[in-house]
Amino acid sequence: MKGILIYILLFIISLCIFISLLNHKQRQYIDFVAVGDNLIHPVVYHDASNGTNSFNFKSMYHPIYAYIHNKDIAYINQESPLGGDDRAYSGFKRFNTPSVIAKELIDTGFNLVNGSNNHSLDQGTSGINNSIETWNNYKDKALFTGMYNSESAYNKTPIMNIKNTKVAMLSYTFGTNNLKPNSPYQIKYIDKKQITRDIKKAKLKSDFIVVSMHWGKEGSHKPSKKQKAYAKFLAKQNVDVVIGMHPHVIQPVVWIKGTNNHKTLVAFSLGNFLNGQETGNESNHLGGSIQFKIANNHNDTKIDDVKWRSIVNHYEMTDPYNDDSRHHFKVYLLDDYRNNSINKHGLQYEEDAKMSKSQLQHITKDVINKQFFDSRSY
């Protein structure tokens, strides 16, 4: 009798292990990564210039290529519009970025590109149309959203279908620097009624919802009351992830409870990515990346293995008294950033800046909860 009971017990254990392995095999994992504001100031595109309106940004993204290119979904906020190569390139306050950067971002591995931010209308309606047209040249490799050229495009839910999982991408901005769109169907502003409508549609068509929010106060490591209120509102709608942009510095990452035990991952601000921002200090050149796995098993999706990575925007200077002498722009994972590069960073000449790896690590640990850290976070 005892032998029979042992046999039955071993059979049950073996069956449980088999079912567990089968479920694990059936579960699809999508590797997702997001970075912050790709903001191309004149010093950046001048550094990329090969002369005669030819540009090569690829070397600037090369240090982060290994981190980005093997992800299933790689999100970036293209802060400066690709307004058209037929007009002058420009920076703050009315940006216009060389269109070749689209291909070089895609070659780096980015395939989910947001265009909804406070600079979306910098080049007007033609700038929006040029941005859309440029990214449409690569529509088989990347999804661009956040700018629209028709009512139907405005009302369509942008979706990526990866490993049989439909991921919706919704994008909103707090404003467009007092520039008014020529049509109500060009940009989506942060509006609860609009967001609620879009989320309802997205739930019918997708398995997973990501929301890009351009919000917050520039230069602040702390989310504003409005950011927190909208984050709770989005969590209540049971979206899966909120990616925040605009403050130009990193802000906390949190889980917020929604309804029916659902949890929403909110990254309030990923800070700057590649940029040539003159003002500010080391905080403006410390960006961030959030990475996680989307686990899908028979239409049951959840987020696993959330990790933070700090990012450094590097540049050097030939003349410490001339901001236009900045060159050799590159983006690095902070974990990969070595002392020989840190010592050359242009911020070493700034009296108000404290440019050292320990200082960047200190900011990271001060802002980001340690639950999102591993050995490579900073």
N, C-alpha and C positions, 0 to 999 in steps of 0.2 A: 504493500500500500504506500509506504514511504517513497519507494522508487517511482511510483506512478505520479505522486504529487510533485516530486522533483522534476520529472520529465515535463509535466504540465507547466510548472513554473518557468522552466528554461524555454519552453515553446512560446509562452506569453512574452517573456523578455525579448526573445529573438524577433517576434512579430512587431513589438513596439519599436525596436531598433530599425527594422526594415521600413516601417511606416514613416519614421522620422527621417531616414535617409531619402525615401521617395519624395516626401514633402520638400526637403531641402533641394533635391534635384529639380523638382517642378517649379520652385520659386525662382523667378528671374530677378537678377540684380542689375540695376542701372546706376552707373557711376556718374554722379552729378558734381560739378564744381562751379563756383561763381566768384567773380572778381568785381572790383569797383569801377570807378570813373576813368575811362580812357579819354583824356582831355588833352588834345593836341595843340599846345601853344606854339607860336611862331618859332621859338628857339628849338622846339622839338622837330618841326618839319624842316627847319634850316639844317639841323644836324643830320637829317635823313636825306638831304638833297644831294643828288649826283650832278646837279647843274641842268640847265635848260628844262625846267619843270619835270625832272625825273627824280623819283624818290625811292629809297629803300629803307623801310622800317624794320625789316626782318631781324637784323642783328640786335635791335633793341628788345625784342621779345625772346630771343634765342635762349637766354639763361633760364627761362621758365617753360620752355618748350616741352621738356621731358615730363613736367608736372601736368601740363594741360592736354597734350595731344592724344593721350590714350583714354581720356574720359568719354563716356557715351554722350553726355550733354555738358557743354562748357559755355556758361553765360558770361557776357560782358556788357556793361553799359557804355555805348558809344556816345559820350557826352557831347562831343563837337560834331555837328552835322557834316555830311559829305555833300556840300551845297552845290558843287559843280566845278569842274576843271576849266570851264570857260570864263571864270571870273577870278579875281584876286583871292589868294588864300589869306586867311586872317585869324586873329586870336580874340581875346577879350575886348569888347563885350559881344561882338558879332562874329562868332567863329565860322570858319570854312576850312575844312580839312581835305587834303588830297585824297581822291577816291581810291588810289592804289592801296590804301591802308586796309580796305575791305578784304582784298585777296590775301594780304599778309597776316591779318588776324585769323582768317580761315585756315591758312597754311600752318599757323601756330596751333590750331585745334579748336578755336572758338566756333561754335555752330548755333548758338542762341544769342541774338544780338538785340538789345533794347535801344530804341531811339527816342523814348518819351522822357524828356527832362526839360529844364528851364531854358536850354539853348535850342530846342527843337525848331523854333521859328526864326532863328538868327538870320537865315537867308531867305525867309519868306516862303511863299507857296512854291516857287520854282526850286528853292532849296530842298523842300520836302520831296517834291517830285524827283529831283536828282538823286537824293538819298535812296528813295525807294527803288528807282531804276537801277542804281549801282548795285544794291544788294540783291535785286531780282536776277542779276547776271549769275548769281551763285545760289539760286534758290534750291538747287538739288543738293547743296552742301550745307546750307545754313538757313535758319528761320530768322528773318528780321521783322520786328514788330514795334509798335509804339508810335509810328507815323502812318497816316492813311491818306489816300487820294480819291476816295469815293465813299458813299454811304454804305455800300455793300461790304467794302473792306473794313470799314469802321465797326460794322455790326457782326463781322465774322469772328469766331473764336479761334485764335492762333493755336495750333496743336502740332506737337512733334510726336510721331509714332516710332517709339524705340523699343525693340524687343517685345513687341505686342503689347506695349503699355502706352496709352495716350496721355501725354503730358501737355496741359494747357498753360499758356503764358499770357497773363493779363498785365497791362502796364498803365501807370497813371503818374501825373506830375502835379505839384502844387500850383505851378504857374509857368509862364513863358516870358519872364522879364518884361512884363507890361506890353508885350507884343500880342496883338489880337489875330487869331486865325481868320482867313478869308472865308472859311467854310466851317460849320459846326462839326464836320466830319474829318478833321485833320489831326487833332490831338485829343487825348482823353485826360481831363483834369480830375483831381481827386474829388469825387462826389459820391456820397453814400448810395443814392438812388441808382446811379449809373453802375457802380461797382456791384450792387446787389443783383441788378439785372444780368450783368456779365457773368457773375458767379453761378447764378441759376442755370444759365445756358451752358456754361462750361461743365457743370456737374452732369448734364445730360449727355455730353459728348466725350468726356475724358475720364481717366482713372485717377489723375493727380493734378493739383492746381498750384501753380507758382504765381505769385503776384509781385511785380516790381513797383516799388513806391519811391518816388523822388520827393523827399520831404526833409524836414528838420532844419536846425540852425547851423549855419556854416561855422566851423571851428570848434564846435562843442562835442565833447566825448560823451555827453549825457543826452539821452533822448528827451525831446520836449514833451509837454503834456499832450499836445496834439498827436505826436507820433504814438505815444502810449495808448491814447484813446482809439486811434485808427487801428492799431495793432490788435487791440481787444475786439474791435468791431469785426476785423477780418477773421480772427480766431473763432468768433461766434458763428461766422459763416462757414466754418470748418474748411478753410483753405489749408493747404499742406505746408507751404513755405512762403515767407515774405522776405524779399531781398530789398534792403534799403540803400538809397544813394543820396547824394547831395552835400552832406556836411563837410566833405573833403578830409575827414579824419574818421578813425574807426570808432564804432559804438558797440554796446553789448550785444551778445547773442543770447536769446532766452527761449524757453518753451512757454507757451500760453495755452491754458485749457480752453477748449471750445465746448461744444455740446456733445452729449453721448460719449464722454470719455475721450473725445478726439483732442489731439494736441497739435498745435501749430508751431513750427520752428520759425522764429523771427530774428533776422540779422538786421538790426536797426540801421547800421551804416557800415559798408565795407571800405569806406574811405577812397583815396585816390589810387589809381593804377598808374599807367604811364602818363606823365604830365610835366609841364614846365611852369608850374605856379611859382610866382615870385614872392608873394606875401606868405606870412606864416613862418613855421619853424619845422623841426624834425617830424612833428605830428602829421604835417601835410604830405610827407614823403614816406610815411609808414601806412601802407594799405593793408588790406586783409583779404583772405579767401576762405570761404566756407565750403567744405566738401562733405558729401554723404552718399549713402546708397539708398536708392528707391527699391524696395523689395515688393514684388508683385506675385501673388499666389492666388489664382482664380479670382481676379478682380478685387482682391483684398490687398491694398497697398499700404505700406508703412515706411518710415524713415529709420534707417539703421546707420550706426557707425559715423556719427557727426563729428567732424574734426575741423579745427581752426588752423590756418597757415598765415603767418604774417608775411607781408611783401614789402620790399624796399624799392623806391624809385631812385635810381642812382644817376648822378651826373657829375661832371668835373668842370673846372673853370681855368681858362688860360690867364684871365685877369680878375682877381678877387674883387675889384671895384667896378666891374662891368658885368651886369647880369646877362647881357647879350653874348658874353663869351662862354656861356654854358654849353657843354657838348658831351659827347660820349654817353648819351642817355641809354639806360638799360633797366630792366625790372628783374629783381632777384627774389627768391624765397629768402626770408631772413636767416633761416637755418643754413642756407648755402652761402651767405654773405661773409666774405673773409676780410681780415684786417687790412690786407693790402688794398682792397677796394674802399673800405670804410675810410681809411686815411686819405684817400684821394677825393672823397665826396666834397662837392662844392660848398655844402653847408659848414664845412670845417672853418670857413672864413667868416661865417656869420656870428656876431657877438651874442645874439639872442638865441642861438641854437645850441643844442647839446647833441652832436651827432656822434654816437658811439653805439656799438651793438648792445651794450648793457643798458643804455638809455632806451633803446627801441624795445628791448625785452621787458624793461620796467613798465613802459606804457602798455604793452600788450597784456602783461599780467594784471595791471591795474584796471584795465577796461573789460577784458574777456574772462568769463567764468572758467575756472580750471577744469570743469567737467568736459570741456571741448578740446583739451590739450592732449597731445601725445609727445613723443620724443622729438618730433620734427616741427612742432607748432611755432617755435620761435628760436 
